[in-house]
Amino acid sequence: MSEVLSRHRNVSDLEFWKTGTEIRAELTRYLMNEKKVPKRWRPIFTFPGVEYGIKLMAEITAANSIYPTTEAELQQRRAHQNEAIVACEQILQHLQWLIETLQLSIKDTESLCVKIFKEVNLIKGWRKQNKVQTPKNKGD
């Protein structure tokens, strides 16, 4: 247990990762809930929606796996970060379509949408911190 009060804690360096995995899990649980999305609607809403969650984490993983030591690697990392933001926007649009089509309550997706907005801001902050890293010597 941390001895630092929660109001004094900073955002973790990998908060975007934690939030992304929470979004993927919550989105999957929501879309697989038969009370929310009947089985006959799964090919239209569930399968593509789960794919957006998978895409979000795939792009975050790809961006996080790049240690940019050149400008080209930095641009590649930013491209993956941008794609992660796009995946968040696609999830939001998909949820909006789902709610409008099946006439669901917006309250059901409120916590998920809050997490998605938070994730976009976390990824944008992470993207701003990008810079070309200089490799450290082994003798240091």
C-alpha positions in Angstrom: 0.0 0.0 0.0 1.3 3.4 -0.9 1.9 5.8 1.9 1.3 8.8 -0.3 -2.2 10.3 -0.1 -4.1 9.7 -3.4 -4.6 13.5 -3.9 -0.8 13.9 -3.9 -0.1 11.1 -6.4 0.9 11.9 -10.0 -0.4 10.1 -13.0 1.6 6.9 -13.7 3.9 6.8 -16.7 1.8 3.9 -18.0 -1.6 5.2 -17.0 -2.5 5.1 -20.7 -1.8 1.4 -20.8 -3.9 0.7 -17.7 -6.8 2.8 -19.0 -6.6 1.1 -22.4 -6.9 -2.4 -20.9 -9.9 -1.2 -18.8 -11.6 0.2 -21.9 -11.0 -3.0 -23.8 -12.4 -5.2 -21.0 -15.4 -3.0 -20.2 -16.3 -2.6 -23.9 -16.1 -6.4 -24.4 -18.3 -7.1 -21.3 -20.8 -4.5 -22.4 -21.1 -5.7 -26.0 -21.3 -9.4 -25.0 -24.2 -8.7 -22.5 -27.3 -10.1 -24.1 -29.5 -7.7 -22.1 -27.7 -4.8 -23.9 -26.9 -6.3 -27.3 -29.1 -9.2 -28.4 -27.4 -12.1 -30.2 -29.0 -11.2 -33.5 -27.2 -7.9 -33.4 -23.7 -9.3 -32.6 -22.4 -9.4 -36.1 -23.3 -5.7 -36.5 -22.3 -4.2 -33.1 -20.4 -6.7 -31.0 -17.8 -8.1 -33.3 -16.7 -4.7 -34.8 -16.8 -3.0 -31.4 -14.6 -5.6 -29.8 -12.2 -5.2 -32.7 -11.9 -1.5 -32.0 -10.9 -2.3 -28.4 -8.3 -4.8 -29.7 -7.1 -2.2 -32.2 -6.7 0.4 -29.4 -4.4 -1.9 -27.3 -2.5 -3.1 -30.4 -1.6 0.5 -31.3 -0.7 1.4 -27.7 1.5 -1.7 -27.6 3.1 -0.9 -30.9 3.8 2.7 -29.9 5.2 1.7 -26.5 7.5 -0.9 -28.0 9.4 1.7 -30.0 12.3 3.4 -28.3 12.9 6.3 -30.7 16.6 6.9 -31.3 16.0 8.4 -34.8 13.5 10.9 -36.2 12.0 8.1 -38.3 11.3 5.9 -35.2 9.8 8.9 -33.5 7.4 9.5 -36.4 6.5 5.8 -36.4 5.8 6.0 -32.7 3.6 9.1 -33.2 1.7 7.4 -36.0 0.8 4.5 -33.6 -0.2 7.0 -30.9 -2.4 8.8 -33.5 -4.0 5.5 -34.5 -4.7 4.7 -30.8 -6.6 8.1 -30.6 -8.5 7.2 -33.8 -9.5 3.9 -32.3 -10.9 5.7 -29.2 -12.9 8.0 -31.5 -14.1 4.9 -33.4 -15.3 3.3 -30.2 -17.2 6.4 -29.3 -18.9 6.6 -32.7 -19.7 2.9 -32.5 -21.3 3.2 -29.1 -23.3 6.2 -30.3 -24.6 4.2 -33.3 -25.4 1.2 -31.0 -27.3 3.4 -28.5 -29.3 5.1 -31.3 -30.1 1.9 -33.1 -31.1 -0.3 -30.2 -32.5 2.7 -28.2 -30.4 2.0 -25.1 -29.8 4.2 -22.2 -26.8 6.5 -22.4 -26.2 6.0 -18.7 -25.1 2.4 -19.4 -22.1 3.6 -21.3 -21.3 6.7 -19.3 -18.4 5.3 -17.3 -16.9 3.8 -20.5 -17.1 7.1 -22.4 -15.5 8.9 -19.5 -12.6 6.4 -19.6 -12.3 6.9 -23.4 -12.1 10.7 -23.1 -9.5 10.2 -20.3 -7.5 7.8 -22.6 -7.5 10.3 -25.4 -6.0 12.9 -23.1 -3.5 10.5 -21.7 -2.3 9.5 -25.2 -2.1 13.1 -26.3 0.0 13.9 -23.2 2.2 10.8 -23.9 2.6 12.0 -27.5 3.7 15.4 -26.4 6.5 13.8 -24.3 8.0 12.1 -27.3 11.5 12.9 -28.2 14.5 11.2 -29.8 16.4 9.3 -27.1 20.2 9.1 -27.2 21.4 5.6 -26.3 23.4 5.5 -23.1 26.9 4.0 -23.1 27.2 0.6 -21.4 30.2 1.9 -19.3 28.2 4.6 -17.6 
